[in-house]
Structures are given as structure tokens and as C-alpha cells.
Amino acid sequence: MTPIQAPEAVLYEVVAKEMKISEATVRQAKSLEELNIDSLEMIEIVMAVEDRLGIVIDDRPLRDVRSLAELIALIEQSPKKAV
């Protein structure tokens, strides 16, 4: 059984890996634009986070997300995947 990771930690790790930058850089960023995350990368990041956390992120509110803080809030309110 794997330990439960905080959504924030998972997101930072996934973004750092996807964007090929350090987690420290990700943590310091205020906006997704600052990290140069385009729509395709966002989809890949969201899919990786969903898989890691076993959740389903609604893509409608995702369109309005402009910061990591907003994305973390969306992740935290996302329901678990049905088994």
C-alpha cells in the first residue's frame, strides 16, 4: 500500500516532470503562464494527477484555472474515481 500524498505535492511533482523544471521553480510560480504551460501540457498534467490521486477532475472549471493555487483547489474538490 502506498502512502497517501498531498494533492499539492503530487501536482508540483507532476508539473516539474512534465515541464522539465525543478519543483522549487514550480512552487515559486504564481501563474500557469509563468510556467509556460500550454493546453496540451495542461491535459497531460491533469491526466497524470488524476491517475496518481485516483480522482476525476471536471474539465469545465479547468478552463478558467490560471494559477497552481486554483488548480490545487479544483483537485481537492474532485471526486474519487468509481471503482
C-alpha positions in Angstrom: 0.0 0.0 0.0 1.4 3.4 -1.0 1.4 6.3 1.4 -1.2 9.0 0.7 0.4 12.1 -0.9 -0.9 15.6 -0.5 -2.5 16.8 -3.8 -0.3 19.9 -3.7 2.9 17.7 -3.6 1.7 15.5 -6.4 0.8 18.5 -8.6 4.2 20.1 -8.1 6.0 16.8 -8.9 3.9 16.2 -12.0 4.3 19.7 -13.3 8.1 19.7 -12.7 8.4 16.4 -14.5 6.2 17.4 -17.4 7.8 20.9 -17.9 11.3 19.6 -17.2 12.0 22.1 -14.4 12.7 21.9 -10.7 10.0 21.6 -8.1 11.3 24.7 -6.5 10.6 26.6 -9.7 7.1 25.2 -9.8 6.5 26.2 -6.1 7.6 29.7 -6.7 5.4 30.3 -9.8 2.3 32.4 -9.4 0.6 31.5 -12.7 0.4 28.7 -15.2 1.5 31.2 -17.8 4.7 31.9 -15.8 5.5 28.1 -16.2 4.7 28.3 -20.0 2.1 25.5 -19.6 0.1 25.2 -22.8 -3.3 23.5 -23.3 -1.8 20.1 -24.3 0.6 20.1 -21.4 -2.2 21.0 -19.1 -4.2 18.0 -20.3 -1.1 15.7 -19.7 -0.6 17.2 -16.2 -4.3 16.7 -15.3 -4.3 13.2 -16.5 -1.2 12.3 -14.6 -2.6 13.9 -11.4 -5.9 12.1 -11.8 -4.0 8.8 -12.2 -1.8 9.4 -9.2 -4.6 10.6 -6.9 -7.4 8.3 -8.2 -9.7 11.3 -8.9 -11.7 12.7 -11.7 -11.1 16.4 -12.5 -14.1 18.2 -14.1 -12.8 19.8 -17.3 -15.3 22.7 -17.4 -13.9 24.7 -14.4 -10.4 23.6 -15.5 -10.7 26.0 -18.5 -10.8 29.0 -16.1 -7.8 27.9 -14.0 -4.9 30.4 -14.2 -2.7 29.5 -11.2 -1.4 26.5 -9.4 -3.4 27.6 -6.3 -6.6 27.4 -8.4 -5.7 24.1 -9.8 -4.9 22.7 -6.3 -8.4 23.9 -5.1 -10.0 22.1 -8.0 -8.0 18.9 -7.3 -9.0 19.0 -3.7 -12.7 19.2 -4.5 -12.6 16.5 -7.2 -14.4 13.2 -6.5 -12.6 9.9 -6.3 -12.8 7.6 -9.4 -15.5 5.0 -9.2 -14.1 1.5 -8.8 
